[in-house]
Amino acid sequence: MELDDVVLYQDDSGNTTMMSERVSGLASSIYREFERLIGKYDEDVVKELMPLVVAVLENLDSVFSVNQEHEVELELLKEDNEQLVTQYEREKALRKHAEEVSLH
């Protein structure tokens, strides 16, 4: 990824954050549309809308980031669950075998 394509913004705690590719693409499209509107009419057309759109994009990026973290956590939990089920089935089979041996 080239630095020219990176969109940075300042989050609520004052940290500079790199915007996700997905949201950055949306931001670029919206920016081009704002430029078109400014060129056709005047900057007053988007002056009050721009900060609202920027805030929405920043919030969208934040939610997108949290969602990705949850997806990673979910995947790890699924793997843990699979391991626990496998271990349970193995122990269940060993216990059954041990009971059969003790009965004979």
GUVO-52031 format. One line per field, with one value per atom (N, C-alpha, C, O): residue in one letter; atom name; y, x, z. Coordinates in steps of 0.02 Angstrom, whole numbers, plus 50000, padded with zeros to 5 digits. Layout:
! GUVO-52031
rest = [A/...]
atom = [CA/...]
py = [Y/...]
px = [X/...]
pz = [Z/...]
This chain:
! GUVO-52031
rest = [M/M/M/M/E/E/E/E/L/L/L/L/D/D/D/D/D/D/D/D/V/V/V/V/V/V/V/V/L/L/L/L/Y/Y/Y/Y/Q/Q/Q/Q/D/D/D/D/D/D/D/D/S/S/S/S/G/G/G/G/N/N/N/N/T/T/T/T/T/T/T/T/M/M/M/M/M/M/M/M/S/S/S/S/E/E/E/E/R/R/R/R/V/V/V/V/S/S/S/S/G/G/G/G/L/L/L/L/A/A/A/A/S/S/S/S/S/S/S/S/I/I/I/I/Y/Y/Y/Y/R/R/R/R/E/E/E/E/F/F/F/F/E/E/E/E/R/R/R/R/L/L/L/L/I/I/I/I/G/G/G/G/K/K/K/K/Y/Y/Y/Y/D/D/D/D/E/E/E/E/D/D/D/D/V/V/V/V/V/V/V/V/K/K/K/K/E/E/E/E/L/L/L/L/M/M/M/M/P/P/P/P/L/L/L/L/V/V/V/V/V/V/V/V/A/A/A/A/V/V/V/V/L/L/L/L/E/E/E/E/N/N/N/N/L/L/L/L/D/D/D/D/S/S/S/S/V/V/V/V/F/F/F/F/S/S/S/S/V/V/V/V/N/N/N/N/Q/Q/Q/Q/E/E/E/E/H/H/H/H/E/E/E/E/V/V/V/V/E/E/E/E/L/L/L/L/E/E/E/E/L/L/L/L/L/L/L/L/K/K/K/K/E/E/E/E/D/D/D/D/N/N/N/N/E/E/E/E/Q/Q/Q/Q/L/L/L/L/V/V/V/V/T/T/T/T/Q/Q/Q/Q/Y/Y/Y/Y/E/E/E/E/R/R/R/R/E/E/E/E/K/K/K/K/A/A/A/A/L/L/L/L/R/R/R/R/K/K/K/K/H/H/H/H/A/A/A/A/E/E/E/E/E/E/E/E/V/V/V/V/S/S/S/S/L/L/L/L/H/H/H/H]
atom = [N/CA/C/O/N/CA/C/O/N/CA/C/O/N/CA/C/O/N/CA/C/O/N/CA/C/O/N/CA/C/O/N/CA/C/O/N/CA/C/O/N/CA/C/O/N/CA/C/O/N/CA/C/O/N/CA/C/O/N/CA/C/O/N/CA/C/O/N/CA/C/O/N/CA/C/O/N/CA/C/O/N/CA/C/O/N/CA/C/O/N/CA/C/O/N/CA/C/O/N/CA/C/O/N/CA/C/O/N/CA/C/O/N/CA/C/O/N/CA/C/O/N/CA/C/O/N/CA/C/O/N/CA/C/O/N/CA/C/O/N/CA/C/O/N/CA/C/O/N/CA/C/O/N/CA/C/O/N/CA/C/O/N/CA/C/O/N/CA/C/O/N/CA/C/O/N/CA/C/O/N/CA/C/O/N/CA/C/O/N/CA/C/O/N/CA/C/O/N/CA/C/O/N/CA/C/O/N/CA/C/O/N/CA/C/O/N/CA/C/O/N/CA/C/O/N/CA/C/O/N/CA/C/O/N/CA/C/O/N/CA/C/O/N/CA/C/O/N/CA/C/O/N/CA/C/O/N/CA/C/O/N/CA/C/O/N/CA/C/O/N/CA/C/O/N/CA/C/O/N/CA/C/O/N/CA/C/O/N/CA/C/O/N/CA/C/O/N/CA/C/O/N/CA/C/O/N/CA/C/O/N/CA/C/O/N/CA/C/O/N/CA/C/O/N/CA/C/O/N/CA/C/O/N/CA/C/O/N/CA/C/O/N/CA/C/O/N/CA/C/O/N/CA/C/O/N/CA/C/O/N/CA/C/O/N/CA/C/O/N/CA/C/O/N/CA/C/O/N/CA/C/O/N/CA/C/O/N/CA/C/O/N/CA/C/O/N/CA/C/O/N/CA/C/O/N/CA/C/O/N/CA/C/O/N/CA/C/O/N/CA/C/O/N/CA/C/O/N/CA/C/O/N/CA/C/O/N/CA/C/O/N/CA/C/O/N/CA/C/O/N/CA/C/O/N/CA/C/O/N/CA/C/O/N/CA/C/O]
py = [49941/50000/50062/50067/50107/50168/50218/50218/50261/50311/50361/50389/50371/50418/50393/50433/50327/50298/50292/50274/50307/50299/50360/50417/50348/50402/50399/50347/50453/50457/50503/50552/50488/50533/50528/50481/50576/50577/50551/50577/50498/50469/50511/50562/50488/50527/50539/50590/50493/50501/50541/50549/50566/50608/50570/50600/50504/50464/50467/50468/50469/50467/50394/50351/50380/50312/50306/50352/50249/50236/50207/50159/50235/50213/50148/50139/50104/50041/50054/50106/50007/50014/50023/50064/49986/49988/50058/50086/50085/50151/50205/50256/50194/50242/50249/50304/50193/50194/50235/50274/50225/50264/50338/50381/50353/50423/50456/50513/50419/50446/50461/50513/50415/50426/50486/50527/50492/50548/50614/50664/50612/50672/50695/50755/50647/50666/50697/50745/50670/50698/50768/50812/50778/50845/50894/50950/50872/50915/50934/50991/50885/50898/50949/50995/50941/50988/51058/51108/51061/51126/51160/51220/51120/51147/51172/51222/51136/51153/51211/51255/51211/51262/51309/51364/51288/51329/51287/51238/51306/51267/51272/51230/51323/51330/51272/51257/51240/51184/51126/51092/51115/51057/51077/51033/51141/51166/51134/51114/51131/51104/51028/50995/51002/50929/50892/50836/50922/50890/50865/50807/50904/50879/50820/50774/50822/50766/50702/50649/50708/50649/50622/50562/50667/50645/50608/50555/50633/50600/50531/50483/50527/50462/50412/50354/50435/50391/50368/50310/50413/50394/50342/50294/50353/50305/50238/50185/50240/50179/50141/50080/50176/50143/50112/50056/50147/50121/50057/50008/50059/50000/49942/49884/49959/49908/49875/49814/49914/49888/49842/49788/49865/49824/49759/49706/49763/49704/49654/49594/49679/49634/49600/49541/49637/49608/49553/49500/49565/49515/49453/49397/49464/49406/49363/49302/49395/49358/49320/49261/49353/49321/49263/49210/49272/49218/49158/49101/49171/49116/49078/49016/49114/49082/49040/48985/49067/49031/48968/48916/48972/48913/48859/48800/48879/48831/48799/48739/48841/48815/48765/48712/48782/48739/48672/48619/48675/48612/48569/48508/48599/48561/48531/48473/48569/48543/48486/48436/48491/48438/48375/48320/48384/48326/48294/48232/48334/48308/48272/48219/48301/48270/48203/48154/48200/48137/48084/48026/48104/48058/48030/47970/48075/48053/48010/47962/48026/47987/47916/47867/47910/47845/47806/47746/47839/47805/47781/47726/47822/47802/47742/47695/47743/47687/47624/47570/47630/47572/47547/47486/47592/47572/47536/47488/47560/47527/47458/47411/47450/47385/47336/47277/47360/47317/47297/47239/47343/47327/47279/47244/47278/47233/47162/47115/47153/47086/47055/46998]
px = [50043/50000/50045/50090/50033/50071/50046/49987/50091/50072/50022/49983/50022/49974/49903/49856/49894/49827/49802/49744/49844/49825/49787/49807/49732/49693/49703/49689/49726/49736/49685/49664/49664/49619/49635/49668/49611/49623/49561/49506/49570/49513/49495/49527/49444/49418/49471/49468/49519/49569/49630/49678/49627/49680/49735/49783/49728/49778/49766/49709/49820/49814/49806/49845/49756/49739/49734/49712/49756/49751/49681/49660/49647/49580/49584/49629/49537/49535/49527/49501/49550/49546/49474/49460/49430/49359/49330/49298/49340/49313/49351/49323/49416/49456/49430/49429/49410/49380/49316/49304/49275/49213/49229/49197/49277/49296/49321/49304/49359/49384/49326/49325/49279/49221/49180/49158/49169/49131/49168/49138/49234/49274/49270/49262/49273/49267/49199/49194/49147/49080/49075/49044/49106/49107/49144/49121/49200/49237/49194/49195/49157/49113/49060/49046/49030/48978/49006/48975/49066/49098/49113/49104/49138/49153/49091/49093/49037/48975/48938/48911/48938/48898/48944/48959/48965/49007/49024/48990/49076/49094/49043/49041/49002/48949/48900/48867/48895/48848/48866/48821/48930/48951/48984/49003/48990/49027/49001/49042/48937/48910/48901/48899/48896/48888/48954/48955/49008/49074/49093/49112/49089/49108/49064/49088/49001/48956/48977/48978/48992/49013/49079/49088/49126/49190/49179/49210/49136/49121/49090/49107/49044/49013/49065/49065/49109/49162/49210/49230/49227/49271/49236/49268/49172/49135/49128/49134/49115/49110/49176/49176/49231/49296/49308/49335/49289/49297/49256/49280/49194/49150/49177/49175/49202/49231/49291/49298/49332/49391/49370/49398/49321/49297/49267/49277/49231/49201/49255/49248/49310/49364/49394/49410/49402/49429/49382/49405/49317/49268/49271/49264/49280/49285/49346/49342/49402/49462/49450/49467/49420/49405/49357/49365/49306/49258/49293/49279/49338/49375/49416/49419/49449/49489/49444/49463/49386/49340/49313/49303/49300/49278/49331/49316/49394/49449/49454/49463/49448/49449/49393/49403/49334/49275/49287/49271/49314/49327/49376/49367/49428/49477/49445/49459/49401/49368/49320/49316/49285/49240/49280/49261/49335/49378/49404/49404/49427/49453/49397/49408/49337/49281/49264/49253/49261/49245/49298/49282/49361/49415/49409/49415/49398/49392/49330/49332/49276/49215/49228/49205/49264/49279/49325/49316/49375/49420/49383/49396/49337/49298/49254/49248/49223/49181/49222/49202/49280/49325/49346/49347/49363/49384/49327/49340/49266/49208/49197/49180/49205/49197/49250/49235/49311/49366/49354/49367/49329/49318/49259/49256/49212/49155/49171/49137/49223/49241/49289/49310]
pz = [50000/50000/50000/50041/49955/49951/50002/50020/50025/50075/50047/50085/49981/49951/49959/49961/49963/49967/50039/50049/50087/50157/50181/50169/50216/50246/50321/50352/50350/50423/50453/50421/50514/50550/50624/50646/50661/50733/50768/50759/50809/50845/50906/50920/50943/51000/51054/51089/51061/51113/51089/51125/51026/51000/50964/50941/50958/50923/50848/50825/50810/50737/50717/50739/50677/50658/50583/50549/50557/50485/50471/50504/50423/50406/50365/50325/50376/50339/50265/50244/50224/50151/50128/50085/50158/50138/50149/50105/50209/50226/50188/50169/50179/50141/50069/50042/50040/49973/49971/49925/50021/50026/50035/50003/50077/50090/50025/50012/49986/49922/49874/49841/49871/49827/49849/49808/49914/49940/49929/49911/49938/49927/49854/49841/49807/49737/49722/49684/49754/49744/49774/49744/49832/49862/49816/49806/49788/49741/49681/49658/49656/49599/49617/49578/49676/49698/49709/49691/49738/49749/49683/49674/49635/49569/49532/49496/49541/49505/49539/49505/49606/49642/49680/49657/49738/49781/49842/49856/49878/49938/49993/50038/49991/50042/50040/50090/49982/49974/50020/50046/50031/50072/50138/50177/50151/50209/50274/50316/50283/50346/50344/50396/50284/50276/50285/50312/50264/50266/50336/50342/50389/50455/50478/50512/50459/50477/50442/50472/50378/50339/50366/50372/50382/50410/50476/50487/50518/50582/50570/50604/50522/50507/50481/50501/50437/50411/50466/50467/50511/50567/50611/50633/50626/50666/50630/50661/50565/50525/50528/50535/50521/50524/50592/50597/50644/50712/50722/50749/50699/50705/50662/50683/50603/50559/50593/50590/50626/50661/50719/50727/50758/50814/50787/50817/50732/50701/50680/50691/50651/50632/50693/50691/50747/50809/50834/50856/50831/50852/50808/50832/50743/50697/50713/50711/50729/50748/50813/50818/50861/50925/50916/50946/50874/50860/50829/50847/50783/50750/50801/50800/50847/50899/50945/50965/50962/51006/50971/51003/50906/50868/50870/50879/50861/50864/50933/50939/50985/51054/51065/51095/51040/51047/51013/51040/50952/50916/50954/50958/50983/51022/51084/51102/51117/51176/51159/51196/51104/51083/51067/51086/51032/51015/51079/51085/51126/51189/51227/51255/51229/51263/51232/51268/51166/51132/51146/51156/51147/51161/51232/51243/51280/51350/51360/51398/51326/51329/51304/51334/51248/51219/51266/51275/51295/51342/51404/51429/51429/51488/51472/51512/51414/51393/51387/51409/51357/51350/51419/51430/51465/51532/51569/51605/51560/51592/51563/51600/51498/51466/51491/51502/51498/51522/51594/51613/51636/51706/51716/51766/51669/51673/51653/51673/51614/51590/51634/51623]
